[in-house]
């Protein structure tokens, strides 16, 4: 079946049009122009603010003028991940999609359903002539995935709406009323180079699921940086190890799926034997969740220089010691991860080292507790550490009027109560709410699996369910 045949056709039409436009984070010029042109062609008031957010206004439909005004909000950028064997340029090519059963997927890359389905939904409301709604503002933010730049740059007074509907949640039975904040922790150092004194070995880890570093952090998935650290550590006691290079992971908000390390060891046969013992243990640990995991440890050749044994040991110990995964579960909200860290990217090249982390928490103090634990480990290893990109969480308000309206609609339409939750992802609501403290906010969306990985897929039946839910919410917005 082709996407054009899927229902609701208006959503999939707009999603396909959006996905034909390249939109990596921090490189959204093309998609900003695309959305701007979309609003202007509809003769709607359209503007682009100083940072690149696009705001489009549409008057209330007849009979809805006395309802509270609405902001429909989604972000324009997408996480750009692809499988190693896929030749694809996210800056110049549109996403290639296919229908597989009840799911829409991309061919070897991220799909961009996060948050493209939200963007497509707003586009569909804007161009509709038969969907009742109050006065609304469509807010399309930029750079949500790598810095929340659009949300941070949105000035007070830009918006007039009283209720914000954020369309960036990935379970269709959830109504989100809170989220985690985050902070980037970057460790770096430059090391002197010398000739490698031993035999060269390469370790490769690949085939991990990856996933969203917030929503999936509690699922026990493998992290290529952590696994490389364990494999390297297994040889420290009996080997002289000099690291030559490490290239593992990619984006801060994606759980690392693959990576490799090249190193010099005193005795390659002994090192490979010891590392294979660790490999066997790792494969057993992850056999139920990482069925495609591959680890290869082999002799290699390299003309590159290495760093010293002492510096190599410090890096390996840091990778073994730095916290990854859940740090604390919430004592107040059942099954909610309060604080976590994702060791997202490790790069050692020509003596230059960078380790990128994204620490998250719904409680500011524990966010910094995680970040400071990492800082302590990395500084003990002689690295320099910087904190950047801190953003606040979104404090839940479970009794708000819009949440009550949505709960009643959901229960009436679907015969069960929705899950009213807070999530461990970073949504823009907390940042926007800092400048609009009186605004009611809620987040919801269709079911998406594998966000931030090439396994990302969107549920077709869920999009149908969500679209009907969204339209009925708009028709039942409370009076002013």
ZAMARGU-4260 file (C-alpha; in steps of 0.2 Angstrom, whole numbers, plus 5000, padded with zeros to 4 digits):
<rodrens>
0) 5000/5000/5000 | 5006/5018/4996 | 5006/5032/5009 | 4994/5041/4998 | 4981/5028/5001
5) 4982/5028/5020 | 4969/5036/5031 | 4968/5050/5037 | 4974/5055/5019 | 4977/5073/5024
10) 4989/5069/5038 | 4999/5057/5027 | 4999/5069/5012 | 5006/5083/5023 | 5019/5071/5032
15) 5025/5066/5015 | 5027/5084/5009 | 5036/5088/5025 | 5048/5073/5023 | 5053/5078/5006
20) 5061/5093/5014 | 5078/5091/5023 | 5077/5096/5041 | 5092/5091/5052 | 5093/5100/5068
25) 5102/5117/5067 | 5100/5116/5048 | 5082/5120/5046 | 5083/5134/5033 | 5073/5124/5020
30) 5059/5118/5031 | 5057/5135/5039 | 5054/5142/5021 | 5043/5127/5017 | 5031/5131/5032
35) 5032/5149/5029 | 5026/5147/5011 | 5013/5135/5017 | 5005/5148/5028 | 5006/5162/5016
40) 4998/5151/5002 | 4983/5149/5014 | 4983/5168/5016 | 4985/5166/5034 | 4995/5178/5045
45) 5013/5171/5045 | 5029/5177/5053 | 5046/5170/5057 | 5053/5176/5073 | 5071/5181/5077
50) 5078/5163/5080 | 5068/5155/5066 | 5052/5149/5074 | 5037/5150/5062 | 5020/5157/5069
55) 5004/5155/5059 | 4988/5162/5065 | 4970/5156/5060 | 4954/5164/5066 | 4941/5154/5075
60) 4928/5144/5064 | 4910/5151/5065 | 4902/5148/5082 | 4919/5145/5091 | 4924/5163/5094
65) 4920/5163/5112 | 4931/5148/5116 | 4949/5150/5124 | 4962/5152/5111 | 4974/5138/5107
70) 4992/5136/5102 | 4996/5120/5092 | 5015/5117/5094 | 5027/5105/5086 | 5046/5106/5081
75) 5052/5106/5064 | 5069/5097/5066 | 5072/5079/5066 | 5085/5067/5073 | 5096/5061/5058
80) 5102/5043/5061 | 5105/5030/5048 | 5112/5012/5047 | 5130/5011/5042 | 5127/5002/5026
85) 5114/5016/5020 | 5121/5029/5008 | 5110/5044/5013 | 5113/5063/5015 | 5101/5071/5027
90) 5105/5089/5021 | 5100/5086/5003 | 5088/5071/5002 | 5070/5068/5008 | 5066/5053/5018
95) 5062/5038/5009 | 5046/5029/5017 | 5037/5013/5015 | 5022/5004/5023 | 5026/4988/5032
100) 5010/4981/5039 | 5002/4993/5051 | 5017/5004/5052 | 5026/5017/5042 | 5045/5016/5042
105) 5059/5024/5033 | 5072/5014/5022 | 5087/5013/5034 | 5085/5030/5042 | 5076/5039/5055
110) 5058/5042/5049 | 5055/5060/5057 | 5038/5055/5064 | 5046/5063/5079 | 5040/5077/5077
115) 5034/5077/5059 | 5017/5069/5063 | 5014/5084/5074 | 5019/5096/5061 | 5008/5087/5048
120) 4994/5088/5060 | 4995/5106/5062 | 4997/5109/5044 | 4981/5099/5041 | 4971/5109/5054
125) 4977/5125/5046 | 4972/5120/5028 | 4955/5113/5033 | 4938/5120/5030 | 4927/5108/5039
130) 4936/5106/5056 | 4928/5117/5070 | 4942/5125/5081 | 4944/5141/5092 | 4956/5155/5087
135) 4973/5146/5085 | 4991/5150/5083 | 5002/5137/5075 | 5020/5137/5083 | 5033/5128/5074
140) 5049/5128/5084 | 5067/5124/5078 | 5081/5114/5085 | 5072/5105/5098 | 5082/5090/5097
145) 5100/5097/5100 | 5097/5112/5110 | 5079/5118/5112 | 5085/5134/5103 | 5068/5138/5096
150) 5059/5137/5113 | 5073/5146/5122 | 5072/5160/5109 | 5053/5162/5109 | 5051/5179/5117
155) 5037/5184/5130 | 5022/5192/5121 | 5025/5183/5105 | 5010/5171/5108 | 4992/5176/5113
160) 4985/5158/5116 | 4978/5152/5133 | 4980/5134/5130 | 4995/5125/5122 | 4993/5108/5114
165) 5011/5101/5111 | 5009/5086/5099 | 5026/5078/5103 | 5021/5062/5113 | 5024/5045/5107
170) 5010/5034/5116 | 4993/5037/5110 | 4985/5032/5127 | 4995/5045/5136 | 4991/5063/5141
175) 5008/5071/5146 | 5007/5085/5159 | 5026/5085/5164 | 5043/5081/5158 | 5062/5081/5162
180) 5074/5095/5160 | 5092/5091/5154 | 5110/5097/5153 | 5124/5093/5142 | 5140/5087/5150
185) 5156/5087/5139 | 5172/5080/5144 | 5188/5084/5133 | 5206/5083/5133 | 5221/5084/5121
190) 5235/5071/5123 | 5252/5069/5116 | 5255/5056/5103 | 5269/5043/5102 | 5272/5027/5092
195) 5262/5012/5096 | 5273/5000/5105 | 5263/4984/5103 | 5252/4975/5092 | 5236/4983/5085
200) 5218/4977/5089 | 5202/4984/5083 | 5185/4981/5093 | 5169/4984/5084 | 5152/4985/5092
205) 5136/4986/5081 | 5118/4980/5079 | 5112/4988/5095 | 5094/4995/5095 | 5098/5013/5100
210) 5083/5023/5104 | 5078/5039/5113 | 5089/5043/5127 | 5075/5049/5138 | 5060/5038/5133
215) 5070/5022/5131 | 5084/5024/5145 | 5075/5012/5157 | 5073/4998/5145 | 5090/4990/5147
220) 5096/4993/5129 | 5115/4992/5126 | 5126/5007/5124 | 5141/5005/5112 | 5151/5017/5123
225) 5148/5007/5139 | 5151/4991/5130 | 5168/4997/5122 | 5173/5003/5140 | 5170/4986/5147
230) 5179/4977/5133 | 5194/4988/5135 | 5194/4987/5154 | 5195/4968/5153 | 5213/4969/5147
235) 5220/4982/5158 | 5226/4971/5172 | 5237/4960/5160 | 5241/4972/5145 | 5250/4988/5141
240) 5236/4997/5132 | 5238/5012/5121 | 5223/5019/5113 | 5224/5025/5095 | 5206/5030/5091
245) 5188/5028/5097 | 5173/5032/5086 | 5157/5028/5095 | 5139/5035/5096 | 5133/5051/5088
250) 5119/5062/5095 | 5117/5066/5113 | 5099/5062/5113 | 5101/5045/5105 | 5107/5029/5114
255) 5123/5024/5105 | 5120/5010/5093 | 5138/5006/5086 | 5156/5011/5088 | 5174/5005/5087
260) 5191/5007/5096 | 5208/5004/5089 | 5222/5001/5101 | 5239/4994/5104 | 5242/4980/5116
265) 5257/4970/5122 | 5251/4953/5116 | 5236/4953/5104 | 5232/4935/5106 | 5231/4936/5125
270) 5220/4952/5124 | 5208/4945/5111 | 5206/4930/5121 | 5202/4940/5137 | 5191/4952/5128
275) 5181/4937/5120 | 5178/4931/5137 | 5170/4948/5141 | 5161/4947/5124 | 5153/4931/5129
280) 5147/4938/5145 | 5140/4953/5137 | 5131/4943/5123 | 5123/4933/5137 | 5117/4948/5147
285) 5109/4956/5132 | 5102/4941/5122 | 5084/4945/5126 | 5085/4964/5121 | 5099/4965/5109
290) 5096/4951/5097 | 5106/4959/5083 | 5121/4964/5093 | 5138/4960/5085 | 5155/4962/5093
295) 5171/4959/5084 | 5188/4959/5091 | 5202/4956/5078 | 5220/4960/5073 | 5222/4976/5064
300) 5234/4987/5056 | 5236/5006/5058 | 5249/5019/5054 | 5242/5031/5066 | 5251/5036/5082
305) 5244/5032/5100 | 5242/5040/5116 | 5252/5035/5131 | 5248/5020/5142 | 5245/5031/5157
310) 5233/5042/5148 | 5224/5027/5140 | 5221/5019/5157 | 5213/5035/5163 | 5201/5036/5148
315) 5197/5018/5150 | 5194/5019/5169 | 5183/5035/5166 | 5172/5025/5153 | 5170/5011/5165
320) 5166/5023/5180 | 5154/5036/5172 | 5136/5033/5176 | 5125/5028/5161 | 5107/5024/5162
325) 5094/5027/5176 | 5101/5037/5191 | 5085/5038/5201 | 5067/5033/5199 | 5054/5046/5205
330) 5047/5043/5223 | 5032/5053/5218 | 5026/5047/5201 | 5025/5028/5199 | 5036/5020/5185
335) 5044/5037/5181 | 5062/5039/5178 | 5067/5054/5188 | 5085/5056/5183 | 5097/5048/5170
340) 5112/5050/5160 | 5116/5044/5142 | 5135/5043/5137 | 5131/5048/5120 | 5147/5050/5110
345) 5165/5046/5112 | 5178/5052/5100 | 5197/5050/5101 | 5206/5056/5086 | 5224/5062/5084
350) 5225/5064/5102 | 5210/5074/5104 | 5196/5067/5115 | 5178/5072/5118 | 5165/5063/5128
355) 5147/5069/5126 | 5133/5066/5139 | 5115/5071/5141 | 5109/5071/5159 | 5090/5072/5162
360) 5079/5074/5177 | 5062/5081/5182 | 5070/5088/5198 | 5083/5101/5195 | 5094/5096/5210
365) 5095/5078/5204 | 5099/5084/5187 | 5114/5093/5194 | 5118/5078/5205 | 5120/5067/5189
370) 5130/5080/5180 | 5142/5083/5195 | 5145/5064/5197 | 5150/5064/5179 | 5161/5079/5181
375) 5170/5071/5196 | 5174/5055/5187 | 5180/5064/5171 | 5190/5077/5181 | 5199/5063/5191
380) 5204/5056/5174 | 5212/5073/5170 | 5199/5079/5158 | 5191/5096/5157 | 5172/5097/5159
385) 5159/5109/5153 | 5141/5111/5157 | 5130/5118/5143 | 5112/5119/5136 | 5103/5117/5153
390) 5084/5118/5151 | 5071/5116/5164 | 5058/5102/5167 | 5039/5105/5166 | 5030/5104/5182
395) 5014/5094/5181 | 4997/5102/5184 | 4986/5087/5184 | 4969/5096/5188 | 4970/5109/5174
400) 4954/5112/5164 | 4961/5106/5148 | 4967/5089/5155 | 4950/5086/5163 | 4942/5090/5145
405) 4954/5078/5137 | 4951/5064/5150 | 4932/5064/5147 | 4934/5064/5128 | 4946/5050/5129
410) 4936/5039/5140 | 4920/5042/5130 | 4928/5039/5113 | 4939/5024/5118 | 4930/5016/5133
415) 4945/5017/5145 | 4954/5030/5155 | 4970/5038/5147 | 4986/5037/5156 | 4989/5055/5163
420) 5008/5055/5165 | 5024/5064/5166 | 5038/5058/5154 | 5057/5057/5155 | 5059/5065/5138
425) 5063/5084/5136 | 5048/5093/5129 | 5048/5111/5125 | 5033/5115/5137 | 5044/5119/5152
430) 5054/5132/5143 | 5039/5140/5135 | 5030/5140/5151 | 5044/5150/5159 | 5039/5165/5149
435) 5020/5161/5149 | 5017/5155/5167 | 4998/5156/5166 | 4996/5146/5150 | 4989/5128/5152
440) 4999/5115/5143 | 4997/5097/5138 | 5006/5085/5127 | 5000/5070/5117 | 5002/5061/5100
445) 5001/5045/5090 | 5011/5030/5094 | 5029/5030/5088 | 5042/5016/5091 | 5061/5018/5090
450) 5062/5037/5089 | 5080/5043/5086 | 5085/5027/5078 | 5084/5020/5060 | 5070/5008/5067
455) 5058/5022/5070 | 5041/5018/5064 | 5023/5026/5066 | 5008/5016/5069 | 4995/5019/5056
460) 4979/5014/5067 | 4986/5025/5080 | 4987/5040/5069 | 4969/5037/5064 | 4964/5037/5083
465) 4975/5052/5087 | 4968/5062/5073 | 4950/5059/5079 | 4955/5064/5097 | 4963/5080/5091
470) 4949/5086/5081 | 4936/5082/5095 | 4948/5091/5108 | 4947/5107/5097 | 4929/5106/5095
475) 4927/5105/5114 | 4939/5119/5120 | 4931/5127/5136 | 4923/5145/5135 | 4934/5160/5139
</rodrens>
